Amino acid sequence: MARCIDLSDVQAAIDVVERDGCVILKGFSSHEDVQKVNKDAEPYLKAIFQDHVSKSIPLGTARCSRLFGRSTTAREKWLQQPALNAILEHFLGTTTISYNSDDIIKTSPILSASTTMDIRPGEKAQKLHRDDFIWQQTHTVQTTYKPGADVGMGLIVAGVDTTAENGATRFVPGSHLWGHDQHPTDDQAVPAELKVGEAFLFLSSTAHGGGANSTTKNRTAHGFFFCRAYIRPEENHYLWWKEDEVRSWSRDAQRQAGYVLDIPFIGHCDEVDPIERFRASGSGIFPGP
């Protein structure tokens, strides 16, 4: 079973993640805010369900992507909690010294993808995997966790109580220390069972997978995935979010979504910070000459 740590105890959560590859964060959200995010995702999940029924497609797992832009509560409350961002910064923040000067270059993690995952009754278990395979990451064996070893992290927030029976995420403790040639088996995996208000945080090198749903009810969970600022995000959300939407977000949310110029040049827009370009331009991100 995953170790449970209160979100406010940042160092304890970091210690558990370094040891196990993951942690359950208690006190992550109020029940009221969970219901708000559930409601934000509901119309999109319902549309997917109706589309699948009309086309006689097996229901399986429905996904509401772009949740970061679709849920104010998730974007502005859940993901802007200082304790959460301190943990993400520890694992995914990057600090280096410039090659030809003493300048310090520092970048913070950004959003890679956000999606609600609604596992329907009868859905089979997902194959155990590492999320960082999308970035072609390979790993060497570690006896203890080496800071800087990961390029991504995932956060699963329970929309309902999640159990082994309804599809709780399964994970393999300590698999973040494995080499690339060591593969997980189902008997090594344990469920990360969550109560509403709790969240499961894990490294992208930790072997995991959604569980099977053998109950008669859906298992709803909200997933947020992060990467180092110099890694290409999994979801190309920039093509979907409209300028007016992004303007309405808090500055911290804009930065977390990648609308930021990281020193010295990553993410620039006409050689300036895209956030400033947003604020200065009334005609679009890319105004004409």
N, C-alpha and C positions, 0 to 999 in steps of 0.2 A: 504494500500500500504506500502511496506517496505521502511524504512528510508534510504536515500542515504547519504553516507559519503565519502569524498575523502580518498583514501588509505593512503595518507601521514599523515592524522590526526588519529594517532593510538589510543590515549585516547578516542576521540569521538566515534570511531568505537567500542571500548571495552564497553563504556557506553551504546551504543545502543543495542549491543548484550545482555548485562546483563538485559536490560529492556525488549526487544522484543523477544530475542532468535535468532536474525538474523540481518543482515545488507546488503545493497547493497554497494559494494565498487566501487566508480568511479575512473577512471584513472588506472585501474588494468593492462590494456594491450594496446598496439598500435594495430590499425587495421591490420597492416602488420604482426605482430606476431600471431594474431588470424588466419589469412589466412594460415600461415605456419603450425600451429597446425591442422587446418582443413585438410590441404593437407597431413600431416603425418598420420592422421586417415583414410583418404579416401580409400586407397586400401583395408584395412581390412573391412571397412563397405561395400564396393562394393562386396567383396568376400562373406560376410554374406548374402547380398541381393540376389546374384546369387544362393547361396545354398538354400535359402528359396524358390525362384522361381522354382528351379529344383525339389524341393520336395513338391511343392504346399502347403508350410507352410505360414500361414498369416504373412504379413510383420511386423506389430506391431512396436516394438522398436528394432533397431539393436544396439549392444554394441561392441565397440572396447576396450577390456580390456588391462591391462599392458601398458597404455598410458605413464606412467612415463619413461619406458625404450624405448618406440617407438618414442618419440618426444623430441628432444634435447631442443627445444624452451620452451616447457612446463616445463621440468625438471630443466633446468639451468637458465631460465629467470623468468618465472612466479613464480615458487615455491621457488626461492632463494631470493625473495625480502625481505629486512630487515623488512619493515613495516608489511608484511603478517606474517612473522615468529615471530615478537614481539606479535602480537595478538594471534597467536596459542600458544605461550609460556605462555601468561597470563592465558589462559583457560586450557591448557593441560600439561604445565610443572609441575613437581612434585618435591617438596623439603621437606625432612624430616631430623630428627636428629636420628642418630643410637641409638638403644636400650641400648647398653652397653658402649657408649662413646659419646664424643661431636662431632664426625664426622658428617659433613653435607653431605647428599646423595641427588643428584640432577639429574633428567632425563628430557630430552626434548621430545616433541611429534615426532612420526614417521609416515611414510606413512602406511595407512591401505589398500587402494585400489585406483586405478585410471582407469577411463573408459570414453570413449566418448559415449554419449547417443543420438542416432538419432531417434527421434520420427517421424514416418511416417504418412502421411495423413490418417485420419480415426481412429487412435489409441485412445482408451478410456483413461479416467483419471485413474491414479494410486490411489490405496487406501491410505488414509492418514495414516501415520505411524511414529514411532520414529526409527531412525537408530540404536540406542543403544540396541534395542531388541536382536540383534545378540549376544550381550555380556550378555544377561540375566539381564539387568539393570532394577531395579524398583525405582520409585521415590516417595518421600513424598511431600506434599504440601509446597510450599515456598511463603511467602509474598513478599520477595525481594530475588534476586539471591544470592545464597551462593557459594563463590569461592570454586572450587574443586568438584562441584556437577556433572560435566560431565566427561566422559571418551573419547569422540570423537567429531569431528567437520567435516562438509562437506563444500566444495567449488565448486560452479558451475560457470563455465566461459562460457559466451555466444559465440557460434560459429556463430550465426546469431542473429538478433534482435528477442527477444522472447516476445511474447504477450499472453494474455489470450486465444486468438483464436488458436495459433499454439502450445500450450502446455507448457507455462511457468510454472515453479515449483510453486505449491500452498503451502502456509504455514499458520499456525494459530498463530497469534501474541500472545505472552505471554504463550503459551502452555508449554514452558520449565519449568514453575513454577507449573504445575499441578501435582497432585498425580497420582499414577498408575491406579486408578480406574476411572479417568475422561477421557472420550474418545471424540475425535473431530467429528464434523459433517461437511459435505461439505459446508453448508451455513456459517460456521465460517472461512473458508479458503479464502485467498486473493492471487492473482497472484504476483509473484516477476518478474515483467516485466523488461527485461534488454536490453540495447543497446550494440552493439558490442564494446568491450573494458571494459565492466563492469563485475562484478562477484558478486555472491550471497553467502555469508558466513553464516553458521548457526550451532547451537549446535546440537549434536546428540539426545538431548532430545526434540527438537522442532518438533512438528507434521507437516508433509509436505508430498508432493507427486507430481509426474509429472502430468501435466495437459493434457486434451484431445486436439488432433490436428484436428480442423475442417476446416483447410485450404487445399490447394492443393500442399503445399510445405513442405519439411522436416524441423524439428526443431532440429538443431544440438547444443549440449552443451557438454562441457568437465568437468567431475567430478573428484575431488580429495578429498580423505577422509583420515582423520588423527586420531590417537588414542594415548593414553598415552603409554609410552615406555614399560610398564610392561603388556600391554594388547596384546593378540594375534591378529595380523592383519587379516582383513577379507579375503584378497586375498593372497594366498600362492605364491607370486611372486618369491620367492627365487629359486623355482624349474625351473623357466622359464629363468631367466636372466643368460647369459653365463658369465664366468669369464672375458673374453676379453671385454665384454660390460661394466661390472661394473668397470673395470680398467680405462676405458675411461671417466668415469664420474668425475665431480669435487668432491673434498673431502666433501664439504657440502652436495652434493646430495647423496653421499654414506652414510653419517650419517643419512640423512633424510629417506633413504630407510631402515634403520635398521642395516646397516653394522657398528655397533659401539658397543664398550664394555661400558655399563653404569655401573658406580661405584655402588656396588663393583663387581658384577659378571654377570649381565644380558647380554646375547648375546655373551658370550666368545666362542672362537674357540681354542681348545687346551690350554685354560687358558690364551690366549692373545687376544688383540683387533683384530677382524676379518679383519679390514681394514689393519692393519699391517701385518697380515698373508697373505692377498692378495698381498701386495707390496713385501713381502719377498719370496713368493712362485711363481715359474714359472710353476708349474705342477698341480695347482689346489688349491681350498680352503682347501681341506683336504688331505695334502700330507701323504704319508705312514710314518711309524715309521723309 
